[in-house]
Amino acid sequence: MKRRELLLAALALLVAWQVLAMIIRLPVLPQPLEVLSVFFRELQRDLIIHFTVSLWRVTAGMMLSVLIAAPAGLAIGGSQAMNRFFSPFIYLLYPIPKVVLVPVVILFLGIGDVAKIAIMFLILVFQILVLVRDQASGLAPQLLQSLQSLGAGRRALFRFVYLPASLPAILTALRQSIGTAVAVLYITELSATKYGLGYYIYYKGSTLLDYPAMYAGVIAMSMMGLAMYFSVDWLERRLCKWKFVS
């Protein structure tokens, strides 16, 4: 996506926001210029601290999910025996809404960062695992057989076939997980914490009724998700260069 297109889209959203605020004329929807002014002012106070804490939590949860789910998905997808054994467990556990486990995780792990990271891990790990497994198991058997006939062992197949072929799926899963991770982050930061953008948004909006500051927190959380999304795009261009060969 070109920067010019992104800037035009952002400008269109700001104009729509301004028009809607002028029509509604309620404190609950302040004008964008007022919110932006508060946003830059709050960055010099405590908003940057909440942003940093939230960024650490969501990055740790996503990276932990990738480090465990990607190799597991490659192993399961590359072995028919493992796929037959683990698929029933995946199908039973994947549909369970992991958000309902939030109280259970807090009871076991407490109210610190470990519990919040663990909740994001539980939600994201299955998304990544299933996508990577399906990509690895969908490789053409003829390709694998031809390489095996040339003497390629299991380690070589994983390194030179399964991993490169699954990299786009891993990055796609990571990209899809960003929105989920940010949403889950907000839920986990609503209670039992004093730091994080979720706490900041809820406290400013529901307790102090400071709606401009609340929207400033929403903008900060949106910018965090957008930055992570662009980071995955950068990784894709670095690791999957064959996709961008014209």
Helices and strands as residue ranges (DSSP letters): H 3-24, H 32-43, H 47-77, H 80-93, G 98-101, H 102-109, H 113-137, H 141-149, H 154-157, I 158-162, H 163-188, H 197-202, I 203-207, H 211-239, G 241-244
